[in-house]
Amino acid sequence: MDLTLKIWRQKNTRTKGSFVSYQLKGITEHMSFLEMLDVLNEQLLERGEDPVAFDHDCREGICGTCGVMINGRPHGPWKATTTCQLHMRAFKDGDTILIEPFRAKAFPVIKDLVVNRSAFDEIIQAGGYISVNTGSAPEANSNPVPKPASDEAMNAAACIGCGACVASCPNAAAMLFTGAKVSHLGLLPQGQPERWDRVLAMVSEMDAQGFGHCTNAGECSEACPKEIPLEVIARMNRDTLKAIAKGPAAKMTGGGGP
């Protein structure tokens, strides 16, 4: 398979970038997309050129670091697939592939295809955890969790924080990510004591990081490799309004149902 790659090259955050074309020959359909980039980088190094910088870690669709825009779509043409899980059989011989970093004010480019997603870390640090000291681990069945709540919590917890939702949103909103992190704790009994403080802190930090506002375009859920549903956004909005209504009383109350 012979391909033309148009890749965004940018030395660092302060310099302007541009697309650079590369011709790549002999790519097999069994390669993953990242393996194809590895082949390109080997050739660039052999020619004494700077390799293309891109994020990767587990290469198993778990870590969420590998996200790039491929022909205008986060992670490429396959639905519910991370970039590392995308294989070259998704393309045809002679194709031109446009590869660029995620575009968002809150995700500044570090180099080439690598962006700084520490804004997500700041949202998590604002409240995406349970800090209540519960002592030793209780017996698993001593605190029953309704099956619908546990299923929805697990669906939300599947978020890997890749940023595809932000990259696909016309407003670069982080509502799906933040909603998923708020939901998977807010649906479970262990998350109730800090439920209202958590949602207010995480939403406030999300706004402070410069993400855009949600206008219900739905592109975020469509692009999400883990298919996080839009319902997490609605749940986060409901919890935010409840937390505001409760005011100082939120610190003394918990629960309230999903």
Secondary structure, DSSP 8 states (H G I E B T S, - for coil): --EEEEEEE-SSTTS--EEEEEEE----TTSBHHHHHHHHHHHHHHTT--------S-SSSSS-----EETTEET-SSTT--GGG-BGGGS-TT-EEEEE----TTS-EEETTEE--HHHHHHHHHH-S------S---GGGS---HHHHHHHHHHHT-----HHHHHSTT-B-HHHHHHHHHHHHTSGGGSTTHHHHHHHHHHHHHHTT-B------HHHHH-TT---THHHHHHHHHHHHHHHHGGGGGG------
